[in-house]
Amino acid sequence: MEIWQAVVVAIAGVAAGTINTIVGSGTLITFPTLLAFGVPPVTANVSNSIGLVPGSVTGAIGYRRELAGQRPRVLRLLSASLIGGIAGAVLLLTLPPGAFEAIVPVLILLGVLLVVVQPTVSRWVARRREAKGVDSEADARWVWPATLGTGVYGGYFGAAQGVLLMGVLGIGVQESLQRSNAVKNVLAAAVNAVSGVVFIVVADVDWLIVVLVAAGAVVGGLIGARVGRRLPSWALRAFIVVVGLAAVTSLLV
């Protein structure tokens, strides 16, 4: 890899780390960049996934105030993310490339739709819970398996994993969008980390790419945490929709 290419990859890592912290889909910046430089797809995917882990951790730390009081929820959902991340990594290494990618755009669009209708659906779910005498502050039962499914997707490819998680958490968890975003950062970091461990053991990793992406992603994570925490709910929701639609367009073109 030439010096200018290394610089471009690092800059792409900054952009990816920033977007991942705010919503997710940073992979749609780094992954195509690596492919454009001739990196084999699987090597690009696994190296990128490992490289983005430090940025995800940085973003989660940046949102630590929004995580206050959510420890039981985070620990509960972490189990789903870890299991899903391992399963997704195994699928990447065993299934043909087109087997799972065919449904990726549909999943992203579903996540975008969930984010758009989240306020209305959340109110409807709360009313039904109250009518049935269920604690309205408790998370919906389907959040854990939905988080597991999102973890599988994140371990396999990862692009727009944050969009899907925000759709799930926004409707199934009775918290503000910013507090849900904080949980999303922790769960996404866990998925990237556990799938990264699998890749290190059995896949072909390009460690130069890992270092370049990681260096940029750490900077991006700090930027994303600073910017994302200042966004009002409507602006964060709009940003998620824009990124999600851009992700679908990128995958379909």
ZASE-815121 format. One record per residue (C-alpha): x, y, z. Coordinates in steps of 0.25 Angstrom, whole numbers, padded with zeros to 4 digits, always signed. Layout:
XYZ
...
END
This chain:
+0000+0000+0000
+0006+0014-0004
+0007+0025+0006
-0005+0033+0000
-0014+0021+0000
-0010+0019+0015
-0014+0034+0018
-0027+0032+0010
-0031+0019+0018
-0028+0026+0031
-0037+0038+0027
-0047+0028+0024
-0046+0022+0038
-0048+0036+0044
-0061+0038+0036
-0065+0024+0039
-0063+0025+0054
-0070+0038+0054
-0083+0033+0047
-0082+0020+0055
-0083+0027+0068
-0095+0036+0064
-0103+0025+0057
-0095+0014+0050
-0092+0011+0035
-0077+0015+0036
-0074+0002+0029
-0080+0008+0016
-0068+0018+0016
-0056+0009+0019
-0060-0004+0012
-0062+0002-0002
-0049+0010+0000
-0042-0003+0003
-0048-0010-0009
-0044+0002-0018
-0030-0001-0014
-0030-0015-0018
-0032-0022-0004
-0039-0035-0006
-0054-0034+0000
-0053-0044+0011
-0039-0038+0016
-0045-0024+0015
-0057-0028+0023
-0050-0035+0034
-0039-0025+0035
-0049-0013+0035
-0057-0019+0046
-0045-0021+0055
-0040-0007+0052
-0053-0001+0056
-0053-0007+0070
-0045+0004+0077
-0054+0015+0070
-0066+0008+0075
-0060+0007+0089
-0057+0022+0089
-0071+0026+0085
-0077+0018+0096
-0068+0025+0106
-0072+0038+0100
-0086+0034+0103
-0084+0030+0118
-0093+0040+0124
-0105+0035+0116
-0101+0021+0121
-0104+0025+0135
-0115+0016+0141
-0115+0006+0129
-0105-0004+0134
-0115-0016+0136
-0120-0013+0122
-0107-0012+0116
-0102-0025+0122
-0115-0033+0118
-0114-0028+0104
-0099-0030+0103
-0101-0045+0104
-0110-0045+0091
-0100-0036+0084
-0088-0045+0087
-0095-0058+0083
-0100-0051+0070
-0086-0045+0067
-0080-0059+0068
-0091-0065+0059
-0090-0054+0049
-0074-0056+0048
-0076-0071+0046
-0086-0068+0035
-0077-0059+0028
-0066-0069+0027
-0075-0081+0023
-0086-0076+0014
-0085-0071+0000
-0084-0056-0001
-0098-0054-0007
-0106-0063+0002
-0107-0052+0013
-0105-0039+0005
-0118-0041-0002
-0126-0037+0010
-0117-0026+0015
-0124-0015+0008
-0137-0020+0013
-0132-0020+0028
-0126-0006+0027
-0139-0001+0021
-0147-0007+0032
-0138-0001+0042
-0140+0013+0036
-0155+0011+0036
-0154+0007+0051
-0147+0020+0054
-0157+0028+0046
-0169+0022+0053
-0163+0021+0066
-0170+0032+0074
-0184+0027+0069
-0181+0013+0072
-0174+0015+0085
-0187+0022+0090
-0196+0011+0085
-0187+0000+0091
-0187+0008+0105
-0203+0009+0104
-0204-0006+0102
-0195-0009+0113
-0202+0000+0123
-0216-0006+0118
-0210-0020+0121
-0204-0016+0134
-0190-0018+0129
-0179-0009+0135
-0177+0002+0124
-0163+0004+0128
-0159-0010+0125
-0152-0013+0112
-0161-0021+0102
-0158-0036+0102
-0155-0036+0087
-0143-0026+0089
-0133-0037+0093
-0136-0046+0081
-0136-0034+0072
-0123-0030+0078
-0118-0044+0075
-0122-0043+0061
-0115-0030+0059
-0103-0036+0065
-0103-0047+0055
-0104-0036+0044
-0093-0028+0050
-0083-0039+0051
-0086-0043+0037
-0084-0029+0030
-0087-0018+0040
-0092-0007+0031
-0104+0001+0037
-0104-0009+0049
-0106+0004+0057
-0118+0008+0049
-0124-0006+0052
-0121-0005+0067
-0127+0009+0068
-0139+0004+0062
-0140-0007+0072
-0136+0001+0084
-0145+0013+0080
-0158+0005+0080
-0155-0006+0090
-0148+0002+0101
-0154+0013+0109
-0143+0023+0108
-0139+0036+0101
-0132+0034+0087
-0119+0039+0092
-0119+0029+0104
-0123+0018+0094
-0111+0023+0085
-0102+0021+0097
-0106+0007+0098
-0105+0005+0083
-0090+0009+0084
-0087-0001+0094
-0094-0013+0087
-0088-0009+0074
-0074-0009+0080
-0077-0023+0086
-0081-0029+0073
-0069-0023+0066
-0060-0028+0077
-0065-0042+0078
-0066-0044+0063
-0052-0038+0062
-0046-0049+0071
-0052-0059+0062
-0046-0053+0050
-0032-0052+0057
-0032-0067+0060
-0037-0072+0046
-0037-0061+0035
-0027-0054+0027
-0025-0041+0034
-0017-0029+0028
-0011-0023+0041
-0007-0010+0033
-0021-0007+0030
-0025-0010+0044
-0015+0000+0050
-0019+0011+0040
-0034+0009+0041
-0033+0008+0057
-0025+0021+0058
-0035+0028+0049
-0047+0022+0056
-0042+0026+0070
-0041+0041+0066
-0055+0039+0059
-0061+0033+0071
-0057+0045+0080
-0063+0055+0069
-0076+0047+0068
-0078+0046+0083
-0076+0061+0084
-0085+0064+0072
-0096+0053+0074
-0098+0057+0089
-0102+0071+0085
-0112+0067+0074
-0127+0068+0078
-0136+0056+0076
-0142+0060+0063
-0128+0064+0057
-0122+0050+0062
-0134+0043+0056
-0133+0051+0043
-0118+0047+0042
-0121+0033+0044
-0131+0033+0033
-0121+0040+0023
-0110+0030+0027
-0119+0018+0025
-0124+0022+0012
-0110+0025+0007
-0106+0011+0012
-0117+0005+0004
-0114+0013-0009
-0099+0009-0007
-0102-0006-0006
-0112-0006-0018
-0104+0002-0028
END
